[in-house]
Amino acid sequence: MSLPPLSLLETRILGVLVEKQHTVPDTYPLTLNALVAGCNQKTSRDPVLEASEGETQAALDRLKALTLVIESSGGRVPRYAHNLGRILGVPAQAIAIVATMMLRGPQTIAELRIHGERIHRFADISAVAGFLDELAARPEGALVVELARAPGARETRWMHLLCGAVPAAAAQAAPPAGSDPPAAGERVGLGELVALRGAVTRLEGEVATLRATVERIVAELGLPPA
């Protein structure tokens, strides 16, 4: 099925549903209150949002209309579950990658592996790369795209395309000199997000690559994980 572009809040809701399905299965499907809290979470989110209950409900209603979210009403309050796997027709590993992008924005392959570990633990970086290639070459339409390497960066970043195609300028934009990151809770557009992340992504990518290398060495030596 061909999906219309989704909003940042709509993709954040889907990302939260995928995440909580794996991290707190006892409380999944989620209530509206739990979804609002997950969308506005201050950690493991980029950008940080301040979505209201009304905004979240409106986004949920659109996602339900697209059958990306299913509502159940067996308890005292409605609960919501995602339907991404069936609608997109991709395996759970791919859903984990896309959901990690929905929660944290564009990331390197190493970052995707580390940040998405709570949803799905990939054996190594090459496994993540394989699924990214499949998502980018999907016959029904690409779900992810590899961004142009930022000046000074060692690794390229990947982002999902559920919010629409990436503007060429945004995909190659470098952060302006002296630019400040958005304040906590500030709403930013997808293109702005790509540009503003440039400064910190260079450092994050190096740290993530080092962590992945250490994990690989530890595994090869048969040592217990830290």
PEKAZI-V124973 format. One record per helix or strand of 2 or more residues. SS is the DSSP state (@ for helix, = for strand). FROM is the first residue (numbers start at 1). TO is the last residue. If there is no record, write none. Layout:
ss = <SS SS>
from = <FROM FROM>
to = <TO TO>
This chain:
ss = <@ @ @ @ = = @ @ @ @ = = @ @ @>
from = <8 25 32 53 69 79 84 92 109 125 144 158 168 190 198>
to = <23 27 39 65 72 82 88 104 115 136 146 160 172 196 221>
